Amino acid sequence: MACFVGANLPCGKLDRRAVIPAIARWCRGRPDGLVPANVSGHASVWRWACSADRAVHLGAAWQVDRRGFARETWKPLDVPHD
């Protein structure tokens, strides 16, 4: 399997936390709106938003394999055999 690094694609294990302190801090004083990736991190499983000054996740941003990696970023590597 190979992962293409770049364009903010996570190749490492994803962050599955349901509460991320940096996002909670960001949402204080922000009643509504999406949380930017530079706050949530590019490896969060969730899409995040602020609602009534609280952090909420809007559902999964990535499909996670059994080991904790994003299925969308890892692809089989076809290697020719002699």
C-alpha positions, -999 to 999 in steps of 0.1 A, spaced: 0 0 0 12 35 -7 0 70 4 4 101 -17 18 128 6 7 163 -2 -24 185 -5 -31 180 32 -38 143 28 -32 124 61 -9 94 57 -5 87 94 -30 74 118 -61 96 122 -71 115 153 -103 99 165 -108 121 196 -144 133 200 -131 163 220 -101 183 208 -91 211 232 -78 234 204 -112 232 187 -131 239 219 -110 270 225 -116 281 189 -153 278 192 -155 299 224 -169 333 213 -177 320 178 -214 312 177 -216 294 143 -193 283 115 -169 257 103 -136 251 120 -106 255 97 -82 226 92 -53 246 107 -73 245 140 -87 209 138 -57 194 122 -57 176 89 -58 142 105 -90 145 124 -116 119 116 -143 145 119 -155 176 101 -159 202 128 -180 233 133 -189 257 161 -225 259 172 -236 282 200 -200 286 212 -195 248 213 -175 224 191 -195 198 173 -185 172 147 -206 171 116 -198 135 107 -168 116 94 -143 134 71 -125 101 64 -133 64 63 -110 47 87 -95 12 82 -91 -13 111 -56 1 119 -67 38 121 -56 50 87 -78 69 61 -89 44 34 -91 72 8 -54 81 10 -39 46 9 -40 27 -24 -25 -7 -35 8 -3 -51 10 -24 -83 45 -37 -86 54 -58 -117 67 -92 -110 93 -108 -132 
